[in-house]
Amino acid sequence: MHRDDLHSHTVPPTDRGWALVLHGGAGGRVEELTLEVRGSYTEGLTRAYTAGADVLAAGGSALDAVCAAVEQLEDDPLFNAGRGAALTAAGTAELDACVMTGDGRAGAITACRHARNPVRAARRVMEDTPAVLLVAPTEARLLDWELATVPPEYFLTPARQQQLRNVQARTLEASRHGTVGAVALDSSGRLAAATSTGGMVNQNEGRVGDTPIVGAGTYARNGVVAVSCTGEGEAFIKGVVAHDVAARMRYLEQPLPDAVASTVEQELTRHGAMGGLIAVGADGCITVAHNSPAMFSAYHDGDRLVTHT
C-alpha cells in the first residue's frame, strides 16, 4: 500500500468561529450498505453532529460539544460504541472511552460494563479523579458520579450477537475498525477530542485498543490540533498515531493535511494496517483521512453538512 491508498478530505477554516467533525468508524466498502441502512447511518451521524454543533453555536465549550456528539453515537445501536458495541469472544461487552482537552487534561475508562455512556465516565475520570485511566469502573462508582447505569445485557443487541456467531463460525471476517469519535474547536479557541468503542468483535476479554490510550487513539493540544482515531488499535498504539499528527505540526511545522497524510503513511500503511482519523487544527481547518475502503464521518464544509457512509 502507498499514499495513493489514502482517502482524505480537508475543509479550510470557515467564518463560523468554531469547527466540529466526527466519525463513526472505518471499515468495509460502502457498496456493502443497502440504501436503507446507508440512510440510517446518515441519520445517526446527522443527529450526533447536530448535538455537538448546537453546543458550539451557543458559545459552549469544545469538551461539551464532543461529549454531546459521541453520546448520540453511543446511544445508536448501528455504531460500535455504547448500545451497539461489538462483543468479546465470551459474548460480553467491554467498553472503552477517552476524552482530552487542549489544556492537557485527559480521562479514560476501559473494560466498562455498566455506564450507558462511556464517554461520560471518561469525562468524570478527568474531572473528578487524579487518574487518567481507570479499568472497569464499578456500578457504585458510576452512581457516585451521578451517571446513568445499565445492566450489561443492555449492550447485547441481536445484531451484534449474530455478528459474533458468524465470526466464530468463520462465515464472516472479524471487523477491526469500529469506533466513534469527535473533535472540536470552540469560539474561545479551545480544542477537545473524545473517542468511544466496543473494541473488535470476538476479541479476547481484557483486550485494550487505542481508544483509551492518550496519544494513540485520542489527543488534543490547544494551539495545535485535536485528533480522534479509528482502526486497527494495536497499530495506532505502536505508532502513537494521534500524538504523531500533533508532533509533526508542532516540531516540523507541517500543515494539518500533510501531517495527517504523513502519519497515516508512516505509521499505518507502511505496516499494512488500516484505519483513519479526524482532526481539527487550531485555525479551524478540518481533515478526515483513512486508508481503509470506507469511513463514516460528518462535518460542515461551510455551505452544508457533509456525511460519508
C-alpha positions in Angstrom: 0.0 0.0 0.0 1.1 3.5 -0.7 -0.1 7.1 -0.2 -2.3 6.6 -3.2 -4.5 4.4 -0.9 -5.2 7.4 1.3 -8.7 8.9 1.1 -8.6 12.5 2.5 -10.9 15.4 2.8 -9.8 18.8 4.0 -12.1 21.8 4.8 -10.4 25.2 5.2 -11.5 27.3 8.2 -14.9 28.9 7.9 -16.2 32.2 9.3 -18.4 30.5 12.0 -15.7 30.8 14.6 -15.9 27.1 15.6 -15.4 23.7 14.0 -16.6 20.2 14.6 -16.0 16.8 12.8 -17.0 13.3 13.9 -16.5 9.8 12.8 -18.5 6.6 13.2 -15.7 4.1 12.4 -13.6 3.0 9.4 -14.0 -0.3 7.7 -15.6 -2.1 4.7 -16.7 -0.9 1.3 -19.7 1.5 1.1 -21.4 -0.7 -1.5 -22.0 -3.3 1.2 -24.7 -1.0 2.6 -28.2 -1.0 1.3 -29.8 2.3 0.7 -32.0 1.8 3.8 -29.0 1.0 6.0 -27.0 3.8 4.5 -29.8 6.2 5.3 -29.9 5.0 8.9 -26.2 5.7 9.3 -26.6 9.1 7.8 -29.4 9.9 10.2 -27.3 8.8 13.1 -24.3 10.9 12.0 -26.6 13.9 11.5 -28.1 13.6 15.0 -24.7 13.4 16.5 -23.3 16.3 14.5 -26.3 18.5 15.4 -25.9 17.7 19.1 -22.3 18.9 19.1 -22.9 21.9 16.7 -25.8 23.2 18.9 -23.4 23.4 21.8 -20.7 25.3 19.8 -23.2 27.6 18.1 -24.5 28.7 21.5 -20.9 29.5 22.6 -20.4 26.3 24.6 -17.1 24.5 25.1 -15.3 22.1 22.7 -15.4 19.5 25.5 -19.2 19.7 25.9 -19.6 19.5 22.2 -17.5 16.4 21.6 -19.2 14.7 24.5 -22.7 15.5 23.2 -21.8 14.2 19.8 -20.3 11.0 21.0 -23.1 10.3 23.4 -25.5 10.3 20.5 -23.4 7.7 18.7 -23.2 5.6 21.8 -27.0 5.5 22.0 -27.3 4.4 18.4 -27.0 0.6 18.0 -25.7 0.9 14.5 -22.3 2.2 15.7 -19.7 0.2 17.6 -19.8 2.1 20.9 -22.3 2.0 23.8 -25.5 0.3 22.8 -24.1 -1.1 19.6 -20.8 -2.3 21.0 -19.0 -5.3 19.4 -18.9 -8.3 21.6 -15.9 -10.2 23.0 -15.3 -13.9 22.4 -17.2 -14.6 25.6 -20.2 -12.7 24.3 -19.8 -9.8 26.7 -19.4 -6.0 26.0 -16.3 -4.2 27.3 -16.4 -0.6 26.5 -13.6 1.9 26.2 -13.7 5.7 26.0 -11.4 8.7 26.3 -11.7 12.5 26.4 -8.9 15.1 26.3 -8.9 18.8 26.3 -6.3 21.0 24.7 -5.0 22.3 28.0 -3.6 18.8 28.7 -6.3 17.2 30.8 -7.5 13.7 30.0 -9.6 10.9 31.3 -10.3 7.4 30.1 -12.0 4.2 31.0 -11.6 0.6 29.7 -13.5 -2.6 30.1 -16.5 -0.7 31.4 -19.7 -2.8 31.7 -22.2 -0.5 33.4 -22.0 3.0 32.0 -24.7 3.7 29.5 -22.5 6.4 28.0 -18.8 5.5 28.5 -17.7 9.0 27.2 -19.4 10.5 30.3 -17.5 8.1 32.6 -14.2 9.1 30.9 -15.0 12.7 31.5 -15.6 12.0 35.2 -12.2 10.3 35.4 -10.7 13.5 34.1 -12.7 15.9 36.2 -13.2 14.0 39.5 -10.1 11.9 40.0 -6.3 12.3 39.9 -6.1 9.3 37.5 -6.0 9.3 33.7 -7.2 5.8 33.0 -9.5 3.6 35.2 -10.2 -0.1 34.5 -13.7 -1.5 34.9 -15.3 1.3 37.0 -17.9 -0.3 39.3 -21.6 0.5 39.1 -21.3 2.0 42.6 -18.6 4.5 41.4 -20.7 5.4 38.3 -23.7 6.1 40.5 -21.5 8.2 42.8 -20.7 10.2 39.7 -24.5 10.5 39.0 -24.1 8.8 35.7 -26.8 6.6 34.0 -26.1 2.9 34.5 -27.5 -0.1 32.7 -27.2 -3.9 33.2 -24.5 -5.5 31.0 -27.3 -7.1 28.9 -28.3 -3.6 27.7 -25.3 -3.8 25.3 -26.1 -7.2 23.8 -28.1 -6.3 20.7 -29.4 -9.1 18.4 -27.3 -7.8 15.5 -24.1 -7.9 17.5 -24.8 -11.3 18.9 -25.4 -12.6 15.3 -22.2 -10.9 14.2 -20.3 -12.7 16.9 -21.8 -16.1 15.9 -21.0 -15.5 12.3 -17.4 -14.5 13.1 -16.9 -17.5 15.4 -18.4 -19.8 12.7 -15.9 -18.2 10.2 -18.7 -17.2 7.9 -17.8 -13.5 8.4 -14.4 -11.9 8.7 -13.9 -10.1 12.0 -14.0 -6.3 11.7 -11.1 -4.4 13.3 -12.3 -0.9 12.7 -15.3 0.1 14.7 -15.1 3.2 16.9 -16.8 6.6 17.2 -15.3 9.9 17.9 -15.5 13.7 17.7 -13.1 16.6 17.7 -13.9 20.3 18.1 -12.6 23.9 18.2 -14.9 26.3 20.1 -15.3 30.0 19.7 -12.8 30.6 22.6 -10.1 28.7 20.7 -10.2 25.7 22.9 -9.7 22.2 21.4 -11.1 18.8 22.6 -11.3 15.2 21.4 -13.5 12.3 22.5 -13.4 8.7 21.3 -15.6 5.6 22.3 -15.6 2.0 21.3 -16.7 -1.5 21.9 -13.4 -2.9 20.5 -13.1 -5.6 18.0 -15.8 -8.4 17.6 -14.6 -11.7 19.0 -11.6 -10.0 20.8 -10.2 -11.7 24.0 -11.7 -10.4 27.2 -9.4 -7.8 28.7 -8.0 -6.7 25.3 -7.5 -2.9 25.2 -7.1 -1.0 22.0 -6.0 2.5 21.2 -9.2 4.4 22.1 -8.5 4.9 25.8 -4.8 5.4 25.3 -3.9 9.1 25.3 -1.8 9.9 22.3 -2.7 6.7 20.4 -6.4 7.0 19.6 -7.2 10.4 21.2 -5.2 13.6 21.6 -5.8 17.3 21.9 -3.4 20.3 22.4 -4.5 23.9 22.3 -2.9 25.9 19.6 -2.1 22.8 17.6 -4.7 20.1 16.9 -7.3 17.7 18.3 -7.4 14.1 16.9 -9.7 11.0 17.2 -8.8 7.7 15.5 -10.4 4.5 14.4 -8.9 1.3 13.0 -6.6 -1.5 14.0 -5.9 -0.4 17.6 -2.6 -2.2 18.1 -1.1 -0.3 15.1 -2.4 3.0 16.5 -0.9 2.3 19.9 2.5 1.3 18.5 2.6 4.3 16.2 1.2 6.7 18.8 -0.8 8.0 15.8 -2.9 10.8 17.4 0.1 12.4 19.0 2.3 11.8 15.9 0.0 14.1 14.0 0.4 16.8 16.6 4.2 16.3 16.8 4.6 16.8 13.1 2.6 20.0 13.3 4.5 21.3 16.3 8.0 20.3 15.5 8.1 20.1 11.7 5.6 22.8 11.2 3.7 20.7 8.7 0.2 21.9 7.8 -2.6 19.7 9.1 -3.4 17.8 5.9 0.3 17.0 5.4 0.8 15.9 9.0 -2.2 13.6 8.7 -1.1 12.1 5.4 2.5 11.5 6.6 1.3 9.9 9.8 -1.1 7.5 8.1 1.6 6.5 5.5 4.4 6.0 8.0 2.6 4.5 11.0 -0.3 2.6 9.3 0.0 2.0 5.6 3.7 1.2 5.7 3.0 -1.6 8.3 -0.1 -3.0 6.4 -2.6 -1.6 9.0 -5.8 0.1 8.1 -7.9 2.8 9.8 -8.5 6.5 9.8 -8.7 9.7 11.8 -10.4 13.0 12.1 -8.6 16.2 13.1 -9.3 19.9 13.6 -6.5 22.4 13.8 -6.3 25.5 16.0 -7.3 27.6 13.0 -10.4 25.6 12.4 -9.1 23.6 9.4 -10.7 20.1 9.3 -9.2 16.9 7.9 -10.8 13.5 7.5 -8.5 10.7 6.3 -8.4 6.9 6.1 -6.6 4.2 4.2 -9.5 1.7 4.7 -12.1 1.3 1.9 -14.6 3.5 3.8 -15.1 5.6 6.9 -18.2 7.1 8.4 -17.9 10.8 9.1 -19.7 14.1 9.3 -18.6 17.7 9.0 -19.7 21.1 7.7 -17.9 22.3 4.6 -19.0 26.0 5.0 -22.2 25.5 2.9 -23.8 22.3 4.1 -23.4 19.3 6.3 -21.4 16.5 4.6 -21.8 12.9 5.7 -19.8 9.9 4.4 -21.4 6.5 4.7 
